[in-house]
């Protein structure tokens, strides 16, 4: 009963317009619509790209209308869930732009070789083929959307007054990464290694493939125990929406890092509290930490990313988070 009462509790100060995280989506829609119109002759499915944007705006406005009719926490939650659900379409949508550009993986693979003296993504699963290792890292990788949902629902249930702010930070970070991907076509080892051949990669041969991925989506099979639960979850997610795009920097790592920073910052402790008490108060942060670390390892283990993609994801998140957090304070003031 308490949960039902909480969900249907009317907002004391209903938001009349769109939320800031919805505006983040609208800005992305406007920007990519302009890009799609400019690239119309190069794009394979320009009409589908434009139609999806009309649908996304219509659904957003539709739920805003429902909220205006009954401004409660449940209808606000529905608005957030819609935007998070649409991320599953915005990601493959990036490929429709990327496929018209020559891939840059030969440059990133060369940097990877110079930095590490090897290809970590090529060697990781070969050196640790253990079923235990593969299931653990694939547990981490498959927990990506669980981490997103867990942090946002934590704010919704525990810190509702900061719910819009936290959601804005997460969704704005996604759209910033997607904007980078539009103009930085890096497909990742799963696709690039498959196109070049593992033997050639091992020999240090990293050819420029140009527009190879315009109409080619062949990829390596995901390492791991085929019958494993988490391997199956990763495979299902891959089959549902994976494309040869969006490798650098890793948004899996970047967004997850931002979520970890959010989960750490959400606890405010009174003066005089001991250091140990402050650390223990961040229950959500410590609960998610093992999954976060496994996710970072998993992106390399399953050939989803180069190691420099992980580094890029971590570095970009550390730079983005304070800017988005400060921006969210002004946006939701």
Secondary structure, DSSP 8 states (H G I E B T S, - for coil): -HHHHHHT-B-TT---S--HHHHHHHHHHHHHHHHHHHTTTT-S-HHHHHHHHHHHHHHHHHHHHHHHHS-BHHHHHHHHHHHHHHHHHHHHHHHHHHTTS---HHHHHHHHHHHHSS-HHHHHHHH---HHHHHHHHHHHHTHHHHHHHHHHHHHHH-GGGHHHHHHHHHHHHHHHHHHHHH-----HHHHHHHH-HHHHHTT-----TTGGGS--------S-TT-HHHHHHHHHHHHH--S---SS-HHHHHHHHHHHHHHHT----TT--HHHHHHH-HHHHHHHHHHHHHHHHHHHTTSS-HHHHHHHHHHHHHHHHHHHHHHHHHT-
